[in-house]
Amino acid sequence: MQVPPFSLGEQLRQLGDALDSAVLEVLRSGQYIGGNTIAGFEQSFAAACGTPHAIGCNSGTDALILALRGLGIGPGDEVITTSFSFFATAEAISAVGATPVFIDVEDDTYLIAIDRIEAAITPATRALMPVHLFGRPADMERICAIAAAHELRVIEDCAQASGAHWAGQPVGSWGDAGCFSFFPTKNLGAAGDGGAVVCRDPALAQRMRELAVHGMPRRYLHTDLGYNSRLDALQAAVLNVKLPYLGSWVEQRRAIAERYQRELDDLPGIALASIGPEGHSWNQFVVRVPRCPSSGVACAGRCAPSSDSADFGLPEACCRDWLKQQLQEAGISTIIYYPIPIHRQPAYANLGYGPGSLPVTERLCAEVLSLPIFPELTSAQQDAVIAALRQLVGADKSSAVAA
Ligand SMILES: *Cc1c(COP(=O)(O)O)cnc(C)c1O
């Protein structure tokens, strides 16, 4: 059986007619930029996030940039975030002229190490940018308390966490601004690029709305240097069809994740994150494959050194890479989010974070593997993933060595 890491096939079968008519309606209206379809989506999305305002824009990356600019963050300012994330998290900070300050993540949640935030605060720090990585919500009560004590802004990177909540309150509604991506593989995906930023403060909402359209409060009056970063009406039409399903899709993801958790928990060659909070929205289900010989289980000594470890000064990823390849040969596609941490990327060489500077992040990059998860993953497909893992990793140490 072939199991893809992600597939839209079944969703498109189920929603095809509704998507066709929503898209055709916009196409035939001729109203492609601005208009009711977009305003309607923004209202519904704001309601889903529990915030009064949502501003559609053209990507999750731009949502972060708009939030940073809207809050007045720019050259000379520092923003504390994590390096175990998609590159755009830091890239947005740099794009506004500020400097990303990376701190390590927690070993059991993969999220920003809250205990390390205060030590990283300097007189130049203006904001905290926690990432709800893989759909797992960060502890926003603690993060907001630290921010309040130090008069910092909080910008939540919610790109992977549509539908997640912390303590019963949606992510994105805790900080000053919450930034979402509608990239097709995210929990709420458009048919192309799209994003939104949500907030409570009406003045901030207005500033971000203007920045997204050339810093233009009214036609051809430009009070700021902004961007061309609108959400298209065609994308808003797609999102209007899909948004009502977000809750049930997250439930389906959760059921899949709970089954993985149950059935993989005892495998000796792999490790799982601590059980997530109730509001986890499971954009990814990630296992860790520690390297040999400390585990000595996954590859039973058959794996080869990997090039990323040499090229980027990272821990050896041989067992993880071996397992990924073996799963691929069994028809099961997995993805590595992320093989190279942001602080070790060539683009950030100037920041001077050497090998070993963020040890948990670096080890995770060498060990993580994301298993297939999407709402329509069938139980037969999940059976195949679990069976292949049990066979490759071994339900116990003796069977792996014998394999
Ligand atoms: C996807 C993603 C982004 C960027 O979103 P785009 O819509 O692709 O620009 C930012 N941060 C994280 C954590 C992401 O996963």
The ligand as a MOL file (V3000), in Angstrom:
LIG
                    3D

  0  0  0     0  0            999 V3000
M  V30 BEGIN CTAB
M  V30 COUNTS 15 15 0 0 0
M  V30 BEGIN ATOM
M  V30 1 C 4.1420 27.6400 6.8100 0
M  V30 2 C 4.7730 28.4150 7.8910 0
M  V30 3 C 5.0190 29.7900 7.8010 0
M  V30 4 C 4.8490 30.5680 6.5200 0
M  V30 5 O 3.6000 30.4540 5.9320 0
M  V30 6 P 3.4630 30.7100 4.3490 0
M  V30 7 O 1.9900 30.8040 4.1560 0
M  V30 8 O 4.0560 29.5220 3.6780 0
M  V30 9 O 4.1650 31.9580 4.0300 0
M  V30 10 C 5.5240 30.4570 8.9010 0
M  V30 11 N 5.7900 29.8120 10.0430 0
M  V30 12 C 5.5970 28.4790 10.1750 0
M  V30 13 C 5.8870 27.8280 11.4850 0
M  V30 14 C 5.0980 27.7380 9.0980 0
M  V30 15 O 4.9250 26.4260 9.2350 0
M  V30 END ATOM
M  V30 BEGIN BOND
M  V30 1 1 1 2
M  V30 2 1 2 3
M  V30 3 2 2 14
M  V30 4 1 3 4
M  V30 5 2 3 10
M  V30 6 1 4 5
M  V30 7 1 5 6
M  V30 8 2 6 7
M  V30 9 1 6 8
M  V30 10 1 6 9
M  V30 11 1 10 11
M  V30 12 2 11 12
M  V30 13 1 12 13
M  V30 14 1 12 14
M  V30 15 1 14 15
M  V30 END BOND
M  V30 END CTAB
M  END
